[in-house]
Amino acid sequence: MKTKPRIPRGFRDFPPDIMILRKYVINKIENVFIKYGFDPIETPAIELWEVLSGKYGGEAEKLIWKFQDTYSGEWYGLRYDLTVPLARFVALVQLPRPFKRYHIGRVWRHERPQKGRYREFWQADADIVGSPYPEADAEVISLTIDAFLELGFKNFILKLNDRRLLSGIFEEELKLAKYGEKKMLEIFRAIDKLDKIGIEGVENELRKIGLKDTEITKIREIIAIHGETEEILSQLLEKFGRNEKVKIAIDHIMQILDNIPKDLLKFIQFDLSLVRGLDYYTGPCWEIVIPDVKIGSLSGGGRYDDLIGIYTGEKIPATGTSLGVERIIDAGLILEIFKLNRKTYTRVFIVTIDKKYRKYANEIARIFRMHGIPTQIDLMRRTWRKQVEYAKKKRIKVIAFIGEKESKTRTITIHIPDENKHFDQISIEKAIEIIKEI
Amino acid sequence: MKTKPRIPRGFRDFPPDIMILRKYVINKIENVFIKYGFDPIETPAIELWEVLSGKYGGEAEKLIWKFQDTYSGEWYGLRYDLTVPLARFVALVQLPRPFKRYHIGRVWRHERPQKGRYREFWQADADIVGSPYPEADAEVISLTIDAFLELGFKNFILKLNDRRLLSGIFEEELKLAKYGEKKMLEIFRAIDKLDKIGIEGVENELRKIGLKDTEITKIREIIAIHGETEEILSQLLEKFGRNEKVKIAIDHIMQILDNIPKDLLKFIQFDLSLVRGLDYYTGPCWEIVIPDVKIGSLSGGGRYDDLIGIYTGEKIPATGTSLGVERIIDAGLILEIFKLNRKTYTRVFIVTIDKKYRKYANEIARIFRMHGIPTQIDLMRRTWRKQVEYAKKKRIKVIAFIGEKESKTRTITIHIPDENKHFDQISIEKAIEIIKEI
């Protein structure tokens, strides 16, 4: 009975070389999260359907991986992001506020499989629960920029906007308030597709949801406004400052900028066309893009002051940022910041010249390992030539030899091909020293 | 529209204090895996149903979390362990052999929810693909023992057996060969329940699958044999050595023991009643138990030489070990090896005495963070007393104060409550030094 080895479409295996890079990237991100005072949590992969539904908005909700439990008949969903699970978590677990948590883990989207679209991918999120203040937004924005710098990225932009600013301007310019909150979310979702479908595409979407041509033209003009952040903001304040939402939003943005370290400010670009696609955002929102790499946003976030209240009944403000692990890796590889050149963590392969030296070779392997040196030894009863071949194929840096002489003198012979170095019959202590220095 | 915050039964959230302990434990295990020359892989959470089914055996298969995709109509399963996904992976991805991989991740079991039974839990596996030799088994067994030592466990036992040994003895004593391989697996599954249901329970199970009372008595006698490993093995060899399976198994076990470092040997106890419950095991198998803690096996593993061949069509020998992260943590907490006393990674909380010093406080936070010191700063616009209260509630080690004097002199005042230490208006460099020393 043979089984065909297949995985579901849109899913991937990660072999060691990719995992070593992934772990490097995730580790860097995690260290930045910790430096900023965030602590880890973990939540289940599966949430009840009722917990997930109605939180993301129309099209996003369709991408939730939904299934019925064959045993209980209950409806479940695989988590779509790490934000809704956090909101649900905060409602269940009492912890001091601000609650600053990070969470790095996989999420699922029921996308139509296509290049660059995965159905399972990893997000690295940092969120602050409990603070309504711009200081909190400034912190997660700073952390986002810092993480990209730490990873070695240089030419990236953090696009910043505030949904309330756009709402306020639309109210003033288009009298859109009459349509209500729901229509506003539809408009946001249409604008969010700008990068994907272009301005004509957005116009079509707006037409579909029932906007008039004059309104569409206005929206087109508004989201096209570009320039220096402070300049635009003061112009908008002058023109629409009578609108409460506009006033609040501009004040909030100014305070955010005021709390971001100077050296990070240069990465921030105000962008009126940025809205983010998910319904739960209520205020400032942002995205990281790399103009040189055309793979969409590598990170995104924003404030969601009303989401947690859906579970608690009491309004609990929150803000957070999410880094897309896969896109960061893809971008880093394209830009050659990252390399896929490490096939193993192993530092030493011990070549046993003949099986009669096995016992001594085992001893040495044990000593190396106890000194924290990742060590391999032959497990295939191969000739020494084949052992060397394997070590080279795996690009193991140090090849150690144990033969008659070494066994008799309790020494080891070491070869470092990359550095063209060779040490004949040296003591084990000396060998450890040399290996640790590489 | 309020949503009731719930999670599916048998699932858990991990708040920061638990996560900090979990990450400590996982990190220790991972370091041992790496030292032994294993490299990481990752596979999807979801596998096709056809890939999972028929690999584990009757009752285990019923615990696979199976669901139908509402979109494609295909049947999927959440991975039940990390071994079958490895076998499927090896069939898809060509890598040099031996392929030594570790994999730490969650698996799902559709258990009836009850105390100590989780439906989602973490396994940490290390496997060697490609080697049929006892050296490979010895390596994963050594690594298993080393991991428990590294975690601080002392009084644990690695029970060791070989399924072929039991098969051979049954063939000789009971003429069970006539029942065939399938019946043998049923007998193994019954014996595997010994710890859970006791010897009478096992006898009932054996009766249910159609064994005669005389056969059951024989099995009872055989699995009750205890004593010194070498002694038992030589007795069995003498008595049943004419049986090919017995001869091969005893030779294999002796060679395993021969390749295990002396200081680890004392943790190994030969146990004829140990068989492991999963169908895919073909030879030596083992389990870690802690007699002082009644929570079943904390780790288990064995050789599965026929599993990968189901996917490749070609026999590829493999052996591996699996550590149960939850049970290890539960046992460590019971034995007080682990403590749940760390609520945060944060080292410093910067108390801003008045909001007018915020800018300076921001600067200091930035400097601390750039020096790798996990730092928090007020995000709630609280009074300084409330800030101190929060820092103490989170058990943050260092409380730093920034007020008028500090701001003017560009210094900082530091308080370390646990050590009853206080440093008034010291330089930032000095503060960093002190904090790093703690």
Interface residues (C-beta under 8 A of the other chain):
Chain A: M1 K2 T3 K4 P5 R6 I7 P8 F11 R12 D13 F14 P15 P16 M19 I20 R22 K23 N31 I34 K35 Y36 G37 D39 P40 I41 E42 T43 P44 A45 I46 E47 L48 E50 V51 G54 K66 F67 Q68 D69 T70 Y71 E74 Y76 L78 R88 F89 A91 L92 V93 L95 P96 R97 P98 K100 R101 R106 W108 H110 E120 I128 G130 S131 Y133 E135 A136 E139 D146 N259 P261 I310 Y311 T312 G313 K343 T344 Y345 T346 R358 N362 E363 R366 R369 G372 I373 P374 T375 Q376 I377 D378 L379 M380 R381 Y390 K393 K394
Chain B: M1 K2 T3 K4 P5 R6 I7 P8 F11 R12 D13 F14 P15 P16 M19 I20 R22 K23 N31 I34 K35 Y36 G37 D39 P40 I41 E42 T43 P44 A45 I46 E47 L48 E50 V51 G54 K66 F67 Q68 D69 T70 Y71 E74 Y76 L78 R88 F89 A91 L92 V93 L95 P96 R97 P98 K100 R101 R106 W108 H110 E120 I128 G130 S131 Y133 E135 A136 E139 D146 N259 P261 I310 Y311 T312 G313 K343 T344 Y345 T346 R358 N362 E363 R366 R369 G372 I373 P374 T375 Q376 I377 D378 L379 M380 R381 Y390 K393 K394
